[in-house]
Amino acid sequence: MIARDVCLIILTTLIWGFNFVVIKWGVQDVSAPVMTALRFALVAIPLVFFVKRPNTPLTVIASYGLLFGCGIWGLVNFAISLGTPAGQASLLLQSSAFMTVVAGAVFFSEAISVQKLIGILIALVGFILITQGGIVENSVWGVALVLFAGLSWTLCNVIVRIHKPADILSFIVWSSLFVPIPILFYLALFTSEFSDGLSQLGWRGLVSIVFQACVTTIIGYGIWTRMITKYGLAAVSPYSLLVPVSGLMFGWVFYGETAKPLELIGSALVLVGLAVMSGALSKILRPLKLNTQSSSQKS
């Protein structure tokens, strides 16, 4: 994996970590289902009228959209509405990283080198420590919903790995078209949240929806989808573990949230694990090793 692509993946995880701050802004003005529907409606319209439909079966496009919009963000937002803290949801959602690595190895025979496996295991320990420090007692249903959201993310990654859409923007735009339909149907049939939400929409909600649509979805998931088609599931998915790390950082910057010792140790282990997995750590340590060898030879 070239350095430019690694930087793009890291940028994506920073965007996604910041996205939970943006969601926190938005829910002060508008309910989570309305925000989700408007987010994906904004992704699809008006671009769907100008972007050619991708050369992918419509059933695949619709399946990806429903899994992505409703399966991931619909379930996460519903879990948060049940009382699951946003930080806890962001942590549990990253369980998809490990599910995706397993899916890549089992279904696509993606090779996992010893170095990559060691890095993933180190990051897994760090992830467990972060969850121990960040998860609070809550509804079992909320935790279960977010874990199902992680499974939905894994299935989205698998769809991308199988079909490898050539036009990423077109794939995201057209798949987003299928997200608002079931949400709006539910809101219209069972609640009055949509009309109430539109009437209460303020600048924070508007900024949140625009950011989630344009930056988080089109740019962030556009980069992520491109990298999976280029490098495979096992190589890319572990980087999503940087999301809770960046989420902790942005929580501290914008809300003064102090990280617990376990969260700090876990974050450090995630960074070390990803450095080992990507080979960055060996590149950093190589000059030190060479200097040590040269010093021993001189002596």
N, C-alpha and C positions, 0 to 999 in steps of 0.2 A: 504494500500500500504506500503510495507516494505521499510526501509530506503535505502537499497542498490538499489532498483529499482528507487526510487526518485532521487538518485544521478546519476544513469545512464540516466534518462530522462533529468536532468539538464545538464549533460555532452553533450547530444545530442543537446540541444538548444545552448550551447556554440559553438559547432562545426558549427551549421547552421549560427549563428551570424558571426563567423569568415569566413564562406564561402563567404559572400558578399565582404570581403576584398580580398579573393582569386580570385573571379570573376573579381574584378577591376584590379588585376594584369593581368589576362588572356586576357581581351579585349584589352590590349595594344598591343598584338601580333596577335590575331586571332579574327575573327568576332564571334558574339554571336551564330548564327546558327551552324557554323562549330564546335565551342567549345562544344555546346550541343550534337551534333551528335557524336563527338569523345569521349566525357565523357561517354555516355551510351554504345558506342561500346566497350570501354575499360572495362566497368563493365561486359558486356556479353561475350566478347572474350578475352582469350581462355576458361574461366571457363565453358561456356555452353557445351563444349566438355567433361568435366570431372564431371559435376554436373548433377545428374539425374533430369529429368523434374518433377516438383512438381505434387502431386496427386490432381490437380485442373484443371477444363476444360480449354482447350486452349483459348477459347473465353474470359474467365475471365482473364487469364494471359495477353492476348493481350490488353484487355480493360484497365487493370490496367497500363500496360506499356505506352499506348498511352495517358491516362489521366495524368500519372505521368511525363513522359518525355516531351510530346508535350503540354499537357493541362496546366501543371504547369510551367515548365521551358521554354518551347517554347514560351508561351504567355508572361511570365515575361521578357525574353530576348528581345522579339519583342517590348514590351512596352518601355524597356530601349533604344532600338534603335530609338524609336520615340521621345526620349528626356525625358522620365520619369526618374528622379534620382533613383539610385540604393537604396538609403536609403528609399525613399518614397515607392518604390516597396516592400521592405522588410516589411515595416509597413502595407501596405494595404493587403499583402498576409496573414497576421495573422488574418484577418477577418474570415478565415477558422475555427479558434478556436471556435468562437461563433456559426457558422453554424453547426459545428460538434456536439456541445453540444445539439443544437436543434434537429438535426437528430437522435442522440442517444435517446433523450426523446420521440420523435414522433414515430419513426419507430421501436425502440427496447425496448421501455418502461423502459429505464434506469432511476433508481430513482435518483432524485437530492434533497439531504437533504437541510434543511434550511441553515445550516452552509455552505454547498458547494455553494448554490445559492447566499448567501451574499458575499462569496469570489469571485465568478464569476462577480458579479455586481461591486464590488470594482475594480477588475482588468479591467473591461470594461471601467469604468471611467478613469482609468489610461491610457488605450489604446487610448481613445478619446483625452486625453490631449497630449499624445505623438504625435498623428497624427496632432493635431492642431499646435504643435510646429515644426513638421518635414515636413509637406506637403507644397509644394510650388505650385503656380499656374502653371497649365500645361494642356496638351491636355486631353480633356474628354475621348478620345479613349484610351489613355495610362492608365488612372485610371480604365476604364471599363475592359480593358484586364487583369489587375492585379486582379480585383475582380472576373473575370471569372476563373482566375488561382486559387484563393482561393476556389471557388466552385469546381474546379477539385480536389483540395486537399481533400475537404470534401468527394467527391465521392470515392476517393482512400481509405480514412479511412473507409467508409461504406463497400466497397468491402472486406477490410481486416476483418471488424467486422462480415460480413456474412460468409465468407469462411474460416476464421481462418487458414491460411496456416501453416502446421506443420513444414515444412523446410523453414525457412525465407530466408536463403541464396539462395536456389534454386529458390524461388519465385521471388526474386529481380533480380537475374541473368537472368532468362528466360524472365521475363517481360521487362527487359532492351533491349533484343534482338529486340523488335518491335519498339523501339524509333527511331533509326537512319534511318530506311527505308523511312518514309514520308519526313523527313528533307532532306536526300540526294537526293530523287526524286525531291523535289522542287528546291534544289540548282543546280542540273544537268540540269533541264528543263528551269529554268528562269534566272540563274546567273552563273557566273564563280567563285563564292566565294570559293568553296571547293578546287579547284586546287591552287588558289591564296593563300588561307589560309594556306594550307600545306607548300607552298614554303616560307611563311613569319613566320612560327611557330618558336618562339624562346624559351629560357629557361623559361621565365615567363609563357608563354602560356602552355608549357609542364608541368611545376610544377602545374599550376592551374588545368589542365585537370586531372592529376593523383590524386591530392588531392580531387577534386570533385567526381571522380569515386570511389576511394578506401575508403576515410575517410567519406566524406559527404553522399554518396549513400549507400555503402555496410555496413559501421559501423553505421552511423547515422540513416538511415532509417531502418536498420536491428533492432536496439534497439527499435525504435519507433513502428514498426510493431509488434514486440514481446510484447510490453507493452499494445498495444491496444487489442491484442488477449487475454491477461491475465486479464486486468482490465476494458476494455470497453472504449467507446468513451468519455463519460462525464468526466471520471476520468483523462484521459491522455491529451486530446486535449488542455485544457486551459494552459498547461505548454508551449505551443508554443509561448505564449505571452512573454516569456523570450527572444525570438529571437531578437526583436528590442532593448530590453534592452542590450543584449550582443553585438548587432551590434553597438549601440552607444558607448559602452565601447571600443570595438576594433577600431572603427573609431577614438576615442580619442588617443588610444595607438599608432596606426600605422600612422595616418594622421594628428594628432593634431587637430581633429575636436572638437570644443567646443559645449557641449550640451546647449540648451536653457533652461531657468527656467521651462517652461512647460514640457519639455522632462524629466528633472530631477524629478519634482513632479510626473509626470505620471509614470516614471520608479519605483519610490518608492511605488506608489499605486498598480502597477502590482505585485510587490514583496509581499506587505502586503496582497493583495487579494489571491495570490497563497498560502501564509502561512495560511490564514484563511481556504481556501478550503481544504488544505491537513491536517489541524489539527495541524500543526507545531506551530502556534501562541499560541494555547491553552496550548500546552505542555511547551512552554517557559514561559507563564504567570502563570501556575499552581503553581510553587514554590513560586512566589511572593504572590499569593492568600493565600497559606497555611501559609506563614510567617505573612501576615496581620491578618489572623484569629487567629493565636496563640498569636499574640501581643494583640489583642482585648480581648481575653480570660484572659490573664494575668492581664490586666488592670481592 
